[in-house]
Amino acid sequence: MHQLPIFLNLGGRTVVLVGEGEAAEAKARLIARAGGRVVPAWEDGATIAFVALSDEGEARAAADMLRARGLLVNVVDRPDLCDFTTPAIVDRAPVTIAIGTGGASAGLAKAVRQRIEALLPARLGALASALLAARDAMKARWPAPADRRRAIDAALARGGALDPLDPDAADKVARWLPSEAPAVPSRLETIHLAGADPDELTLRAARLLGEADHIFHPADIPPAILDRARADAVRHIADAPPADPPPGLSLWLSR
């Protein structure tokens, strides 16, 4: 990962936008959609800055001036001058999906966005809102965070009660909550790694890493492989797979 992907709350915040023309207008629309206030030059309280100038020398000078004021700066179409880049966006508010290439290819990011746009139902955001509204009820139903997460994961899985690709999933949350959730047994899967490159992972291995609750592995497993696991999955350095795995899905990684 070459950049840290974050979602910045710009509601009511000031954003500097230097430049004119189509590129500047596009950035202004983006800032406005996020609730930001656009100003043409630095002022106290500004959060971030965009520079959309065709002359490279002028763009560099403007970026240096704004950076000296303590702002993170995006220079349109010049990734080498950027502190951050803006991704291609799939908007299913409150669900937002961002596709970035670190400035390598805006065309590639756009192509990926178009594929995802065609895949996701228009009411995906309504499902997110319904789950937010049901948060307290879910905590009451499953007081233990691990139990709650497993129940939600099962519901949101492909073909599950709340499959995100089901256009009617948002309407099913109220019926899903009181339903009898299937028990999730302890399960141990083994992944035999062919090498240290995470791009060599099989589809099955990548899927399991994204689902596992616990990762058991020898100390010499490459960090790049472990980074493909869920961030909240518990890592265990071990010489052998567990004889009695904990609840949920556990993985044993071997080389």
C-alpha positions as CSV (number, residue, x, y, z in Angstrom):
1,M,0.0,0.0,0.0
2,H,1.6,3.2,-1.2
3,Q,-1.0,5.6,0.3
4,L,-3.2,5.7,3.3
5,P,-6.8,5.7,2.2
6,I,-9.0,7.9,4.4
7,F,-12.4,9.5,4.2
8,L,-12.2,13.2,5.3
9,N,-15.2,15.0,6.8
10,L,-15.3,18.3,5.0
11,G,-18.8,19.4,6.2
12,G,-18.5,23.1,7.0
13,R,-14.7,23.2,6.5
14,T,-12.8,25.5,4.3
15,V,-10.9,24.2,1.2
16,V,-8.5,26.3,-0.9
17,L,-8.9,25.8,-4.7
18,V,-6.4,27.7,-6.8
19,G,-7.1,27.8,-10.6
20,E,-9.8,28.1,-13.2
21,G,-11.2,26.0,-16.0
22,E,-12.7,22.6,-16.3
23,A,-10.3,20.9,-13.9
24,A,-10.9,23.5,-11.2
25,E,-14.7,23.3,-11.7
26,A,-14.6,19.5,-11.3
27,K,-12.7,19.8,-8.0
28,A,-15.2,22.5,-6.9
29,R,-18.1,20.2,-7.5
30,L,-16.4,17.4,-5.6
31,I,-15.7,19.7,-2.6
32,A,-19.3,21.0,-2.6
33,R,-20.7,17.4,-2.7
34,A,-18.7,16.7,0.4
35,G,-20.0,19.8,2.1
36,G,-16.9,21.9,2.0
37,R,-16.6,25.6,1.5
38,V,-14.4,26.7,-1.4
39,V,-12.1,29.7,-1.3
40,P,-9.6,30.9,-3.9
41,A,-6.6,31.5,-1.6
42,W,-5.3,30.6,1.8
43,E,-7.2,31.8,4.8
44,D,-7.1,30.9,8.4
45,G,-8.8,27.6,9.2
46,A,-8.3,26.1,5.8
47,T,-8.2,22.3,5.8
48,I,-6.7,21.1,2.5
49,A,-5.9,22.6,-0.8
50,F,-6.2,21.9,-4.5
51,V,-4.2,23.5,-7.3
52,A,-5.5,23.4,-10.9
53,L,-3.0,25.4,-12.9
54,S,-1.8,24.5,-16.4
55,D,1.7,26.0,-16.0
56,E,3.9,23.6,-14.0
57,G,6.0,26.4,-12.6
58,E,3.0,28.3,-11.3
59,A,1.4,25.1,-10.0
60,R,4.6,24.2,-8.1
61,A,4.9,27.7,-6.6
62,A,1.3,27.7,-5.5
63,A,1.6,24.3,-4.0
64,D,4.8,25.2,-2.1
65,M,3.1,28.4,-0.7
66,L,0.1,26.5,0.5
67,R,2.2,23.7,1.9
68,A,4.2,26.3,3.8
69,R,0.9,27.3,5.5
70,G,0.6,23.7,6.8
71,L,-1.9,22.4,4.2
72,L,-1.9,19.1,2.4
73,V,-2.0,19.9,-1.3
74,N,-3.4,18.1,-4.4
75,V,-2.0,19.4,-7.7
76,V,-4.3,18.3,-10.5
77,D,-2.6,15.9,-13.0
78,R,0.8,16.2,-11.3
79,P,1.0,13.3,-8.8
80,D,4.7,14.0,-8.1
81,L,3.6,17.4,-6.6
82,C,0.8,15.9,-4.6
83,D,0.5,15.2,-0.8
84,F,-2.7,13.3,-1.6
85,T,-4.6,12.2,-4.6
86,T,-8.4,12.0,-5.2
87,P,-9.8,8.6,-6.1
88,A,-12.5,7.6,-8.5
89,I,-15.7,7.4,-6.5
90,V,-18.7,5.1,-6.4
91,D,-21.4,7.0,-4.4
92,R,-24.1,5.0,-2.7
93,A,-24.4,7.4,0.3
94,P,-23.7,6.7,3.1
95,V,-21.6,4.0,1.4
96,T,-18.7,5.5,-0.5
97,I,-16.2,3.4,-2.5
98,A,-12.9,5.0,-3.5
99,I,-10.6,3.5,-6.2
100,G,-7.1,5.0,-6.3
101,T,-4.0,4.3,-8.3
102,G,-1.7,6.8,-6.5
103,G,-1.9,9.0,-9.5
104,A,-0.6,6.3,-11.9
105,S,-3.6,6.1,-14.1
106,A,-6.9,8.0,-13.7
107,G,-8.2,6.0,-16.6
108,L,-7.7,2.7,-14.9
109,A,-9.4,4.0,-11.7
110,K,-12.3,5.2,-13.8
111,A,-12.6,1.8,-15.6
112,V,-12.6,0.0,-12.2
113,R,-15.2,2.4,-10.9
114,Q,-17.5,1.8,-13.9
115,R,-17.3,-2.0,-13.3
116,I,-18.2,-1.6,-9.6
117,E,-21.0,0.9,-10.4
118,A,-22.6,-1.7,-12.6
119,L,-22.3,-4.4,-9.9
120,L,-23.8,-2.5,-6.9
121,P,-27.5,-1.9,-6.4
122,A,-28.7,1.7,-6.2
123,R,-30.1,1.0,-2.7
124,L,-26.9,-0.2,-1.1
125,G,-26.8,3.0,0.9
126,A,-30.3,2.3,2.2
127,L,-29.0,-1.0,3.6
128,A,-26.2,0.8,5.4
129,S,-28.7,3.2,6.9
130,A,-30.9,0.4,8.0
131,L,-28.0,-1.3,9.7
132,L,-27.1,1.9,11.5
133,A,-30.7,2.3,12.7
134,A,-30.6,-1.3,14.0
135,R,-27.2,-0.9,15.8
136,D,-28.7,-0.8,19.3
137,A,-31.0,-3.7,18.6
138,M,-28.1,-5.7,17.3
139,K,-26.1,-5.0,20.5
140,A,-29.0,-6.1,22.6
141,R,-29.4,-9.3,20.5
142,W,-25.7,-10.1,20.5
143,P,-24.0,-8.4,23.5
144,A,-20.6,-10.0,22.8
145,P,-18.8,-8.1,19.9
146,A,-17.4,-11.3,18.4
147,D,-20.9,-12.9,18.3
148,R,-22.3,-9.8,16.8
149,R,-19.7,-9.5,14.1
150,R,-20.1,-13.2,13.1
151,A,-23.9,-12.8,12.9
152,I,-23.5,-9.7,10.7
153,D,-20.8,-11.3,8.5
154,A,-23.1,-14.3,7.9
155,A,-26.1,-12.1,7.0
156,L,-24.0,-10.0,4.6
157,A,-22.3,-13.0,2.9
158,R,-23.2,-14.0,-0.6
159,G,-26.7,-15.5,-0.5
160,G,-27.1,-14.4,3.1
161,A,-30.2,-12.8,4.7
162,L,-28.8,-9.3,3.9
163,D,-26.7,-10.0,0.8
164,P,-25.5,-6.5,-0.2
165,L,-26.1,-7.3,-3.9
166,D,-29.8,-7.9,-3.2
167,P,-31.6,-4.7,-4.1
168,D,-34.2,-5.4,-1.4
169,A,-31.8,-6.2,1.4
170,A,-32.5,-2.9,3.2
171,D,-36.2,-4.0,3.6
172,K,-35.1,-7.3,5.2
173,V,-33.2,-6.0,8.3
174,A,-36.2,-5.8,10.5
175,R,-37.1,-9.4,9.7
176,W,-33.5,-10.6,10.1
177,L,-32.9,-9.2,13.6
178,P,-35.4,-11.5,15.5
179,S,-34.8,-14.5,13.3
180,E,-32.9,-17.5,14.7
181,A,-29.3,-17.0,13.5
182,P,-27.5,-20.3,12.7
183,A,-24.8,-21.3,15.2
184,V,-21.3,-20.6,14.0
185,P,-19.0,-23.6,14.8
186,S,-15.3,-23.4,15.3
187,R,-13.6,-24.0,12.0
188,L,-10.0,-24.4,11.1
189,E,-8.7,-24.0,7.5
190,T,-5.1,-24.4,6.3
191,I,-3.5,-22.2,3.6
192,H,-0.3,-23.6,2.0
193,L,1.6,-20.6,0.8
194,A,3.5,-21.0,-2.5
195,G,5.8,-17.9,-1.8
196,A,6.1,-14.6,-0.1
197,D,4.3,-12.5,-2.8
198,P,0.7,-11.8,-1.8
199,D,-0.2,-11.5,-5.4
200,E,0.4,-15.3,-5.7
201,L,-2.4,-16.1,-3.2
202,T,-5.2,-18.2,-4.7
203,L,-8.7,-16.8,-4.7
204,R,-9.6,-19.2,-2.0
205,A,-6.7,-18.1,0.2
206,A,-7.5,-14.4,-0.3
207,R,-11.1,-15.0,0.6
208,L,-10.3,-16.9,3.7
209,L,-7.8,-14.2,4.9
210,G,-10.5,-11.6,4.5
211,E,-13.0,-13.7,6.6
212,A,-10.9,-15.2,9.3
213,D,-11.3,-14.3,13.0
214,H,-7.9,-15.8,14.0
215,I,-4.7,-16.3,12.1
216,F,-2.2,-18.9,13.4
217,H,1.2,-18.7,11.7
218,P,5.0,-19.4,12.1
219,A,7.1,-16.3,12.9
220,D,8.6,-16.3,9.4
221,I,5.4,-15.7,7.5
222,P,5.9,-12.5,5.4
223,P,4.1,-9.4,6.7
224,A,2.8,-8.7,3.2
225,I,0.8,-11.9,3.4
226,L,-0.5,-11.1,6.9
227,D,-1.5,-7.6,5.7
228,R,-4.1,-9.3,3.4
229,A,-6.0,-10.5,6.5
230,R,-8.7,-8.5,8.2
231,A,-7.2,-5.7,10.3
232,D,-9.2,-6.9,13.4
233,A,-8.3,-10.6,13.0
234,V,-6.2,-11.9,15.9
235,R,-2.7,-13.0,15.0
236,H,-1.1,-15.9,16.8
237,I,2.6,-16.8,16.3
238,A,2.7,-20.6,16.6
239,D,4.7,-23.7,15.5
240,A,1.6,-25.8,14.7
241,P,-2.1,-25.3,14.1
242,P,-4.3,-25.1,17.3
243,A,-5.6,-28.4,18.6
244,D,-8.7,-26.6,19.9
245,P,-9.4,-23.6,17.7
246,P,-11.4,-20.6,19.1
247,P,-14.9,-19.8,18.0
248,G,-15.3,-18.7,14.4
249,L,-12.9,-19.2,11.5
250,S,-9.3,-19.8,12.2
251,L,-6.5,-20.1,9.6
252,W,-3.2,-22.0,9.8
253,L,-0.7,-20.5,7.4
254,S,2.1,-22.8,6.4
255,R,5.0,-22.6,3.9
